[in-house]
Amino acid sequence: RELEGLLHNKAVADVRVLGAIGVVELKAAPKDPGALQAKLVDLGVWIRPFGTLIYIMPPYVITKRQLSQLTSAIAEVVSAGIELVEET
């Protein structure tokens, strides 16, 4: 639920949640995935983007606060703007 607001972001193609897996699919891959990952690390989370996907698979024992930290970090970096690879 915390990621659904990103559906209105121009860089986001889709937001999906299935069980404990949350995915934000971008319309194209980020130009610099390493910089995107570094921004997430700066926010205190370890999330590695994979192609057009920013996804999390937290353990079932995660607390609501910890889950919010993950989703808030994703929302923050996406909302701040991600430079995407231009489609050809």
KESE-609320 format. One record per residue (C-alpha): residue in three letters; z, y, x. Coordinates in Angstrom, 3 decimals, m for minus. Layout:
<atoms>
ATOM   residuo         zz         yy         xx
ATOM       Ala          Z          Y          X
...
</atoms>
This chain:
<atoms>
ATOM   residuo         zz         yy         xx
ATOM       Arg      0.000      0.000      0.000
ATOM       Glu      0.788      2.436      2.776
ATOM       Leu     m2.766      2.203      4.114
ATOM       Glu     m4.573      2.745      0.788
ATOM       Gly     m4.642      6.533      1.207
ATOM       Leu     m7.013      6.061      4.143
ATOM       Leu     m9.782      4.970      1.756
ATOM       His    m10.554      8.664      1.265
ATOM       Asn    m11.054      9.264      4.987
ATOM       Lys    m14.719      9.808      5.945
ATOM       Ala    m14.417      7.426      8.936
ATOM       Val    m13.013      4.537      6.872
ATOM       Ala    m15.279      1.937      5.262
ATOM       Asp    m12.537     m0.194      3.695
ATOM       Val     m8.829     m0.974      3.621
ATOM       Arg     m7.758     m4.552      2.970
ATOM       Val     m4.438     m6.325      2.731
ATOM       Leu     m4.166    m10.074      2.358
ATOM       Gly     m0.720    m11.569      2.695
ATOM       Ala      0.752    m10.146      5.880
ATOM       Ile     m2.581     m8.969      7.300
ATOM       Gly     m3.532     m5.303      6.968
ATOM       Val     m6.963     m4.043      7.986
ATOM       Val     m8.521     m0.610      8.210
ATOM       Glu    m12.260     m1.055      8.701
ATOM       Leu    m14.028      1.926     10.207
ATOM       Lys    m17.628      2.820      9.348
ATOM       Ala    m18.550      2.343     13.008
ATOM       Ala    m16.770      1.353     16.198
ATOM       Pro    m14.708      4.023     17.950
ATOM       Lys    m16.499      5.603     20.927
ATOM       Asp    m13.408      5.088     23.071
ATOM       Pro    m11.282      2.164     21.821
ATOM       Gly     m9.011      2.521     24.850
ATOM       Ala     m8.136      6.093     23.901
ATOM       Leu     m7.488      4.989     20.319
ATOM       Gln     m5.168      2.256     21.564
ATOM       Ala     m3.420      4.717     23.898
ATOM       Lys     m2.737      7.053     20.962
ATOM       Leu     m1.192      4.160     19.046
ATOM       Val      0.960      3.235     22.048
ATOM       Asp      2.064      6.881     22.317
ATOM       Leu      3.277      6.524     18.720
ATOM       Gly      5.371      3.520     19.727
ATOM       Val      3.220      0.672     18.436
ATOM       Trp      1.037     m1.907     20.153
ATOM       Ile     m2.112     m2.251     18.084
ATOM       Arg     m5.443     m3.168     19.663
ATOM       Pro     m8.547     m2.084     17.761
ATOM       Phe    m11.215     m4.783     17.561
ATOM       Gly    m14.738     m3.478     17.039
ATOM       Thr    m14.663     m1.577     13.756
ATOM       Leu    m11.262     m2.987     12.793
ATOM       Ile     m7.758     m1.657     13.221
ATOM       Tyr     m5.600     m4.509     12.009
ATOM       Ile     m2.036     m5.698     12.017
ATOM       Met     m0.565     m9.167     11.560
ATOM       Pro      3.165     m8.528     11.598
ATOM       Pro      5.671    m11.374     11.461
ATOM       Tyr      7.185    m12.248      8.093
ATOM       Val     10.604    m11.143      9.357
ATOM       Ile      9.486     m7.535      9.910
ATOM       Thr     11.664     m4.892      8.274
ATOM       Lys     10.243     m2.284      5.905
ATOM       Arg     11.015      0.408      8.488
ATOM       Gln      9.140     m1.467     11.214
ATOM       Leu      6.161     m2.071      8.925
ATOM       Ser      6.106      1.611      8.008
ATOM       Gln      6.095      2.492     11.700
ATOM       Leu      2.933      0.406     12.154
ATOM       Thr      1.139      1.719      9.078
ATOM       Ser      2.178      5.320      9.743
ATOM       Ala      0.789      5.123     13.275
ATOM       Ile     m2.539      3.812     11.975
ATOM       Ala     m2.656      6.525      9.316
ATOM       Glu     m1.822      9.218     11.857
ATOM       Val     m4.547      8.313     14.353
ATOM       Val     m7.172      7.831     11.645
ATOM       Ser     m6.228     11.085      9.910
ATOM       Ala     m6.292     12.970     13.229
ATOM       Gly     m9.935     12.001     13.580
ATOM       Ile    m11.651      9.199     15.422
ATOM       Glu    m14.944      9.759     17.185
ATOM       Leu    m17.192      6.898     16.149
ATOM       Val    m20.247      5.408     17.789
ATOM       Glu    m23.299      6.756     15.985
ATOM       Glu    m25.288      4.124     14.158
ATOM       Thr    m28.913      3.797     15.226
</atoms>
